[in-house]
Amino acid sequence: MHKYIVIKCLIGGYDMKSTITIKKERCKGCNICVKFCPKKVLALGTLGMVEVVNGEACIVCGQCEMRCPDYAIFVDKKVEE
């Protein structure tokens, strides 16, 4: 399991600290999460499994998590005040 921490500033002055967790043992490399990511945060790695390549661009929309048929990726959204 690999975790990537993404920090974003939200409208309203709150900071959001998000963690993208990829369970490599579940990922079959179907590329669905990569295709649905609006900011191109994800890509398929050399082993054919998803990895975070541009975490700073993440807008924490959760499309990757919602679209993954194998529940291999999770976006944990936390608002910090």
C-alpha positions in Angstrom: 0.0 0.0 0.0 1.3 3.4 -1.0 0.2 6.7 0.5 0.6 10.2 -1.0 -0.2 13.4 0.9 -1.7 16.2 -1.0 -2.3 19.6 0.6 -4.8 22.0 -1.0 -6.3 25.4 0.0 -10.1 25.6 -0.2 -12.3 28.6 -0.8 -13.3 30.0 2.5 -9.9 30.0 4.1 -9.7 26.3 5.1 -6.8 24.1 4.3 -7.5 20.6 3.1 -5.0 17.9 3.8 -5.8 14.8 1.7 -4.2 11.4 1.5 -4.4 9.4 -1.7 -3.9 5.7 -0.8 -3.3 3.2 -3.6 -3.6 -0.5 -2.7 -1.2 -2.0 -5.2 -2.3 -5.6 -4.5 -5.8 -4.6 -5.7 -4.8 -2.5 -8.8 -5.1 -4.4 -12.0 -4.0 -1.5 -14.2 -7.3 -0.9 -15.9 -6.5 2.8 -16.4 -10.0 3.9 -15.5 -8.9 6.2 -12.6 -6.2 7.7 -14.9 -8.8 8.5 -17.6 -11.3 10.1 -15.2 -8.8 12.3 -13.3 -9.5 15.9 -14.5 -6.0 17.1 -13.5 -3.9 14.2 -14.7 -2.7 13.4 -11.2 -2.5 9.7 -11.9 -0.6 7.6 -14.5 0.2 4.0 -15.1 3.7 3.2 -13.9 6.2 0.9 -15.6 4.7 -2.1 -13.9 1.3 -1.3 -15.3 -0.2 -0.1 -12.0 -1.4 3.3 -11.1 0.8 5.8 -9.3 0.6 9.5 -8.4 2.7 11.6 -10.7 1.4 15.1 -10.1 0.0 15.3 -6.6 0.2 19.1 -6.4 -2.5 19.3 -9.1 -5.1 17.2 -7.2 -8.4 19.0 -6.6 -9.6 16.2 -4.3 -12.7 15.5 -6.5 -12.6 11.8 -5.7 -13.3 10.7 -9.3 -10.5 8.1 -9.1 -12.0 6.6 -6.0 -15.5 6.5 -7.3 -14.6 5.0 -10.6 -12.2 2.3 -9.5 -13.9 -1.1 -10.0 -11.5 -2.9 -7.6 -11.5 -0.4 -4.7 -7.8 0.1 -5.1 -7.6 3.9 -4.6 -8.9 6.0 -1.8 -9.0 9.8 -1.2 -9.1 10.7 2.4 -10.3 14.3 2.7 -9.6 16.3 5.9 -10.4 19.9 6.5 -8.0 21.5 8.9 -8.9 24.7 10.6 
